[in-house]
């Protein structure tokens, strides 16, 4: 290769490298473009670190996500939800999974709910799913597969785990929505998998919960602009896009993913964008290894990095699906090939 070609090639390599590193999502994009919308508040991982104005991406695939909630004080005039929301990738399709506890602070009771939505594109079909739920058309016009369970009494402090497990065979994906009461409720001890959904898809070659700071899902949300590949544990209204004000709240949260044991996500923000429900007066603070949510002047900000310290839960405490090592290797290889392909296409176009 001559020197005349080597210099442009080196420039092209540098340009591509810069584009790949900086091609991150901006978690604030919805709050900036839709500032009057009230977002859910708690903790969420968007697959990015924030260093000043710079956003540094990463991605995670896992078969299980676990949320911890400890509610110590609450006063509100209407029911509210504690939501764990994640994105599931199956082959080239994307599904939104939601595990919810709806709490009525006036009547001191709660129920459990799960939702599945096909977000691959606008009006993507959701007819290939079976479970104990039913199909419901939401206020946004989209078709959800939902399930409601129980009417349980509680007392404060109320503490529990929410878990979503994913496994697959060659022709279907199994999604388990689970709840484990720790204290404040009679349903505590053993994890209850209250919904078992089977999504039938031929020739399944990958199925993982996915968090990524490299790309958005779409710009098709009826409530906010972008859908993110994120994981959220947040407070919001009861459902159907409701927004709630709290008179008082003191709750501790943490959110983990399975990586041969549950570990924290590498970084968190204090708001979730992939849900229609919201709050008007909550703030999140980092307190030790947990995050404290209280009433206050609501703002949307970065909560920082979290050290990779595993939590101590045995298999008898939380039942999880085993990670597929082959699947993890395959996903890493696919991502590498996509980046390399984009790299060489750009080089060829510049020669």
C-alpha positions in Angstrom: 0.0 0.0 0.0 1.4 3.4 -0.9 1.8 6.3 1.6 -0.9 8.3 -0.2 -3.5 5.6 0.6 -2.1 4.9 4.1 -2.7 8.4 5.4 -6.4 8.5 4.4 -6.9 5.0 5.8 -5.4 6.0 9.1 -7.7 9.1 9.2 -10.7 6.9 8.4 -9.8 4.5 11.2 -9.6 7.3 13.7 -12.9 8.7 12.5 -14.7 5.4 12.7 -13.2 4.8 16.2 -14.5 8.2 17.4 -17.9 7.6 15.9 -18.2 4.1 17.6 -17.2 5.4 21.0 -19.4 8.5 20.9 -22.4 6.7 19.3 -24.1 6.5 22.7 -27.6 7.0 23.9 -28.5 10.2 25.8 -30.7 9.2 28.8 -31.8 12.9 29.1 -33.1 13.2 25.6 -36.7 12.7 26.6 -36.5 14.9 29.6 -35.0 17.6 27.4 -37.4 17.3 24.5 -40.5 16.6 26.7 -39.8 18.7 29.8 -43.4 18.9 30.9 -43.8 15.1 31.1 -43.6 13.6 34.6 -41.2 10.6 34.6 -41.0 7.7 36.9 -38.3 8.1 39.6 -36.1 5.5 41.3 -33.1 3.9 39.7 -32.4 2.9 36.1 -29.4 1.6 34.1 -29.1 3.0 30.6 -25.8 1.3 29.7 -23.8 4.5 30.0 -21.4 6.1 32.4 -21.5 9.9 32.7 -18.3 11.9 33.1 -19.1 15.6 32.9 -20.8 16.1 29.6 -19.3 12.9 28.2 -21.3 9.6 28.0 -19.4 6.4 27.9 -21.3 3.3 26.7 -21.4 -0.3 27.8 -23.8 -3.2 27.3 -25.1 -6.1 29.3 -26.9 -9.3 28.5 -28.4 -11.5 31.2 -31.0 -14.1 31.9 -32.3 -12.5 35.1 -32.8 -9.1 36.8 -33.6 -8.7 40.4 -34.9 -5.6 42.2 -35.0 -5.0 46.0 -37.5 -2.6 47.6 -37.9 -1.6 51.2 -40.7 0.8 51.9 -40.5 2.5 55.3 -42.8 5.5 55.1 -45.6 6.3 52.6 -48.5 8.7 52.4 -50.5 9.2 49.3 -54.1 9.6 48.4 -54.2 7.2 45.6 -52.5 3.8 44.6 -49.1 3.8 43.1 -46.8 1.3 41.4 -43.3 0.0 42.0 -42.2 -1.1 38.6 -39.3 -3.2 37.3 -39.0 -2.7 33.5 -36.6 -4.4 31.2 -36.1 -5.1 27.5 -35.9 -8.6 26.1 -34.3 -9.3 22.7 -35.4 -12.5 21.0 -33.6 -13.0 17.6 -34.4 -9.7 15.9 -37.5 -8.9 18.0 -37.7 -6.7 21.1 -40.2 -7.2 23.9 -40.8 -4.9 26.9 -41.2 -6.8 30.2 -42.8 -5.3 33.3 -43.0 -6.7 36.8 -45.2 -4.5 39.1 -46.4 -4.2 42.6 -49.4 -1.8 42.9 -49.8 -0.5 46.4 -52.8 1.2 47.9 -51.5 3.2 50.9 -55.0 4.1 52.1 -56.4 0.5 52.3 -53.0 -1.0 53.1 -53.1 -3.7 50.5 -51.3 -4.5 47.2 -51.5 -6.7 44.1 -49.0 -8.0 41.6 -49.1 -7.4 37.9 -47.0 -8.3 34.8 -47.0 -7.0 31.2 -45.5 -8.0 27.9 -45.4 -5.7 24.9 -43.8 -6.3 21.4 -41.8 -3.2 20.7 -40.1 -4.4 17.6 -42.0 -1.8 15.5 -45.3 0.0 15.6 -48.2 -2.4 16.0 -45.9 -5.5 16.2 -48.1 -8.6 16.7 -48.3 -10.3 20.1 -50.4 -13.3 19.2 -47.7 -15.9 19.8 -47.8 -15.8 23.6 -49.4 -18.1 26.2 -49.8 -17.9 29.9 -52.3 -17.1 32.6 -52.8 -13.5 31.5 -55.0 -11.9 28.8 -54.7 -9.4 26.0 -55.5 -5.8 26.8 -55.5 -2.7 24.7 -53.7 0.1 26.5 -54.5 3.8 26.3 -51.7 4.1 23.9 -53.5 1.8 21.4 -51.0 -1.0 21.8 -51.7 -4.6 22.7 -50.3 -5.8 26.0 -50.4 -9.3 27.5 -51.1 -8.7 31.2 -51.8 -10.6 34.4 -53.1 -9.5 37.8 -52.7 -11.5 41.0 -53.8 -11.2 44.6 -55.1 -8.7 47.0 -52.7 -8.8 49.9 -52.6 -6.9 53.1 -49.3 -5.2 54.2 -47.7 -3.3 57.1 -44.7 -1.1 57.2 -41.8 -1.6 56.8 -42.7 -3.6 53.6 -39.7 -5.2 51.9 -39.7 -7.5 48.8 -37.8 -8.7 45.8 -39.0 -8.5 42.2 -37.4 -10.9 39.7 -37.7 -11.5 35.9 -36.1 -14.7 34.6 -35.7 -15.6 30.9 -34.8 -19.0 29.4 -35.3 -20.4 25.9 -35.3 -23.5 23.7 -35.1 -23.6 19.9 -38.8 -22.7 19.4 -39.9 -20.7 22.4 -38.9 -18.3 25.2 -40.0 -18.7 28.7 -40.4 -15.6 30.9 -41.0 -15.9 34.7 -42.3 -12.9 36.7 -41.6 -13.4 40.4 -42.2 -11.8 43.8 -40.7 -12.6 47.2 -41.9 -10.9 50.3 -39.2 -10.3 53.0 -41.3 -8.6 55.7 -44.5 -6.7 56.1 -46.7 -9.3 54.3 -47.9 -12.8 54.8 -46.5 -14.0 51.4 -42.9 -14.1 52.3 -40.2 -16.6 52.3 -40.3 -18.6 49.1 -40.3 -16.8 45.7 -43.7 -16.8 44.0 -43.5 -16.9 40.2 -47.0 -15.5 39.6 -46.8 -15.4 35.9 -45.2 -17.8 33.4 -45.3 -16.6 29.8 -44.3 -18.6 26.8 -43.5 -16.7 23.6 -43.4 -19.0 20.6 -40.9 -18.0 18.0 -39.3 -20.5 15.5 -35.6 -21.0 15.4 -34.6 -19.0 18.6 -30.9 -18.4 18.5 -30.8 -15.8 21.2 -33.0 -14.5 24.0 -31.6 -12.2 26.7 -32.5 -9.2 28.8 -30.5 -6.4 27.2 -29.1 -3.1 28.5 -27.2 -1.0 26.1 -25.8 2.5 25.8 -24.9 2.0 22.1 -28.4 2.3 20.5 -32.0 3.3 21.0 -34.8 0.9 20.3 -37.1 3.3 18.4 -38.7 6.8 18.4 -42.2 5.4 18.5 -43.3 5.8 22.2 -46.7 7.6 22.4 -45.7 9.2 25.7 -42.1 10.0 25.2 -39.8 10.1 22.2 -37.3 7.3 22.5 -37.4 3.7 23.8 -34.2 2.7 25.5 -32.5 -0.6 26.1 -32.5 0.0 29.9 -33.5 -1.7 33.2 -35.6 0.3 35.6 -36.8 0.0 39.2 -39.1 3.1 39.7 -42.1 4.6 41.3 -45.1 5.8 39.3 -48.8 6.0 39.1 -51.0 3.0 39.3 -51.3 2.5 35.6 -52.5 3.8 32.2 -50.1 6.7 32.3 -51.1 8.0 35.7 -48.9 10.5 37.6 -48.9 10.6 41.4 -47.8 13.0 44.1 -46.6 11.7 47.4 -47.2 13.4 50.7 -44.4 11.3 52.2 -42.1 8.5 51.0 -39.1 6.8 52.4 -38.0 3.8 50.3 -34.7 2.0 49.7 -34.0 0.4 46.3 -31.3 -1.7 44.6 -31.3 -3.3 41.1 -29.1 -6.2 40.1 -28.5 -8.6 37.1 -27.3 -12.2 37.1 -23.7 -12.8 36.2 -22.9 -16.0 37.9 -24.6 -14.4 40.9 -26.4 -11.1 41.2 -24.2 -8.0 40.9 -25.2 -4.3 40.6 -25.4 -2.6 37.2 -22.3 -0.5 36.6 -24.1 2.8 36.8 -27.6 4.3 37.5 -29.7 7.3 36.8 -32.6 8.4 39.0 -35.4 8.2 36.4 -37.0 5.7 34.0 -38.1 6.6 30.5 -39.6 3.3 29.3 -42.9 3.6 31.2 -45.9 5.9 30.8 -46.5 6.3 34.5 -44.7 9.0 36.5 -44.3 11.1 39.7 -44.1 14.8 40.4 -42.2 15.1 43.7 -39.6 12.3 44.2 -35.8 12.4 44.4 -33.2 9.6 44.7 -30.1 9.7 46.8 -27.3 7.2 47.1 -26.9 5.9 50.6 -24.2 3.3 51.1 -25.0 0.3 48.8 -28.6 1.3 48.4 -30.6 4.2 46.9 -33.0 6.2 49.1 -36.1 7.7 47.4 -37.9 10.5 49.3 -40.2 13.3 48.5 -38.6 16.5 47.3 -38.0 18.7 44.3 -38.0 16.3 41.4 -35.0 16.5 39.0 -33.4 14.0 36.6 -29.8 13.2 37.1 -26.9 10.7 37.1 -26.4 8.7 40.4 -22.9 7.6 39.5 -20.9 4.4 39.2 -21.5 1.4 41.4 -18.7 -1.0 42.4 -19.1 -4.5 41.2 -19.8 -6.1 44.6 -22.1 -9.2 44.4 -25.0 -9.5 46.8 -25.2 -12.6 48.9 -28.3 -14.6 47.8 -28.4 -18.4 47.6 -30.4 -20.4 45.1 -32.9 -21.2 47.9 -33.5 -17.5 48.4 -34.1 -16.5 44.8 -34.5 -19.1 42.1 -32.9 -18.0 38.9 -32.5 -19.4 35.4 -29.0 -20.5 34.5 -27.0 -18.2 32.1 -26.2 -19.8 28.8 -22.4 -19.3 28.4 -22.7 -20.2 24.7 -25.3 -17.5 24.2 -23.1 -14.9 25.9 -20.2 -15.8 23.6 -22.5 -15.7 20.6 -23.9 -12.2 21.4 -20.4 -10.9 22.0 -19.3 -12.3 18.6 -22.4 -10.8 16.8 -21.7 -7.4 18.3 -18.1 -7.6 17.3 -19.0 -8.5 13.7 -21.5 -5.6 13.5 -18.8 -3.1 14.6 -16.2 -4.6 12.2 -18.8 -4.5 9.3 -19.6 -0.9 9.9 -15.9 -0.1 10.1 -15.0 -1.6 6.7 -18.1 -0.2 5.0 -17.0 3.3 6.1 -13.5 2.7 4.9 -14.6 1.4 1.5 -16.9 4.4 1.0 -14.1 6.8 1.7 -11.5 5.3 -0.7 
